[in-house]
Amino acid sequence: MLPFTRKTLVVAAVVAAGLGSPGLAQASSPSVQLELCNTRPESGDFEITGLNQHNARVSSPILVISGRGCRLFANWWWKTGQTVSVAARRGGSLIGASITISSSERNGSTLTYPIG
């Protein structure tokens, strides 16, 4: 018989299950993740700039979003109660958009925004 009690095995299983779960942003202020949707038929390069969960101004990596597709900027947390800037490059044109993140958004949530 192994030297583990049933209680020890249950505790170990609960801890292991928690380690694989996605968590909230480790932040001093409420933060959200953003999913951007490209409303145009052509693919584009997208970047988000704004205040992160630590109140530092940062820019996300540039991600490609296919035409009429959506993409989550996973693990990039944006402070609520601010306006972030989105830059989108498609072909030879560059467009900018602003997204206002309400301070009433639930910490840890994901918000989806269309970008034209």
C-alpha positions as CSV (number, residue, x, y, z in Angstrom):
1,M,0.0,0.0,0.0
2,L,1.3,3.5,-0.8
3,P,1.9,5.8,2.1
4,F,-0.8,8.3,1.0
5,T,-4.1,8.7,2.7
6,R,-7.3,9.3,0.8
7,K,-7.5,12.9,2.1
8,T,-4.0,13.6,0.8
9,L,-4.9,12.3,-2.7
10,V,-8.1,14.5,-2.8
11,V,-6.2,17.6,-1.8
12,A,-3.5,16.9,-4.4
13,A,-6.2,16.4,-7.1
14,V,-7.9,19.7,-6.2
15,V,-4.6,21.6,-6.3
16,A,-3.6,20.1,-9.6
17,A,-6.9,21.0,-11.2
18,G,-6.5,24.6,-10.1
19,L,-3.0,24.9,-11.6
20,G,-4.3,24.2,-15.1
21,S,-7.2,26.7,-14.9
22,P,-6.9,30.2,-16.5
23,G,-6.9,32.9,-13.8
24,L,-7.7,36.5,-13.5
25,A,-5.1,39.2,-14.2
26,Q,-2.8,39.6,-11.3
27,A,-3.5,43.3,-11.0
28,S,-3.9,46.2,-8.7
29,S,-6.9,47.5,-10.7
30,P,-9.8,45.7,-12.5
31,S,-8.8,44.5,-16.0
32,V,-10.2,42.8,-19.0
33,Q,-9.0,41.0,-22.1
34,L,-10.0,42.2,-25.6
35,E,-11.2,40.3,-28.6
36,L,-11.1,42.2,-31.9
37,C,-13.2,41.3,-34.9
38,N,-12.2,42.4,-38.4
39,T,-15.3,43.5,-40.2
40,R,-13.6,43.8,-43.5
41,P,-13.1,41.0,-46.1
42,E,-9.3,41.3,-46.2
43,S,-6.9,40.2,-43.4
44,G,-5.1,42.8,-41.4
45,D,-2.5,43.4,-38.7
46,F,-3.9,44.7,-35.4
47,E,-2.3,46.2,-32.4
48,I,-3.8,47.6,-29.1
49,T,-2.2,50.4,-27.1
50,G,-3.3,51.5,-23.6
51,L,-2.9,51.1,-19.9
52,N,-2.4,47.5,-18.7
53,Q,-3.4,46.0,-15.4
54,H,-0.4,47.6,-13.7
55,N,-1.3,51.1,-15.0
56,A,1.7,51.1,-17.4
57,R,1.2,52.2,-21.0
58,V,2.0,49.3,-23.3
59,S,1.3,47.9,-26.8
60,S,0.2,44.4,-27.6
61,P,2.0,42.3,-30.1
62,I,0.8,42.8,-33.7
63,L,-1.6,40.0,-34.5
64,V,-3.1,39.0,-37.8
65,I,-6.9,38.8,-38.0
66,S,-8.4,37.1,-41.1
67,G,-11.1,38.8,-43.1
68,R,-14.4,38.8,-41.1
69,G,-12.6,36.9,-38.4
70,C,-12.0,37.5,-34.7
71,R,-9.0,37.1,-32.4
72,L,-8.5,37.2,-28.7
73,F,-5.5,39.1,-27.5
74,A,-5.0,36.4,-24.9
75,N,-3.1,37.3,-21.6
76,W,-3.0,41.0,-22.5
77,W,-5.0,42.7,-19.7
78,W,-6.3,46.2,-20.1
79,K,-7.3,48.4,-17.2
80,T,-11.0,49.3,-17.0
81,G,-12.2,53.0,-17.1
82,Q,-9.9,54.0,-20.0
83,T,-9.8,54.4,-23.7
84,V,-7.4,52.1,-25.6
85,S,-6.2,52.7,-29.2
86,V,-6.3,50.1,-32.0
87,A,-4.2,50.3,-35.1
88,A,-5.2,48.2,-38.1
89,R,-3.2,47.8,-41.2
90,R,-4.8,46.2,-44.3
91,G,-2.9,46.3,-47.5
92,G,-1.5,49.8,-47.8
93,S,-4.0,51.5,-45.5
94,L,-3.7,52.2,-41.8
95,I,-6.8,53.0,-39.7
96,G,-7.1,53.9,-36.1
97,A,-9.9,53.2,-33.7
98,S,-10.6,54.0,-30.0
99,I,-12.3,51.6,-27.6
100,T,-13.6,52.9,-24.3
101,I,-13.6,50.2,-21.6
102,S,-16.2,51.0,-18.9
103,S,-15.1,51.0,-15.3
104,S,-18.2,48.9,-14.6
105,E,-16.8,45.9,-16.6
106,R,-16.3,42.8,-14.5
107,N,-12.7,42.1,-13.6
108,G,-11.3,39.2,-15.7
109,S,-13.9,39.4,-18.4
110,T,-13.4,39.3,-22.2
111,L,-14.9,42.1,-24.3
112,T,-15.4,41.8,-28.1
113,Y,-15.3,44.8,-30.4
114,P,-15.7,45.1,-34.2
115,I,-13.1,47.1,-36.0
116,G,-14.0,48.3,-39.5
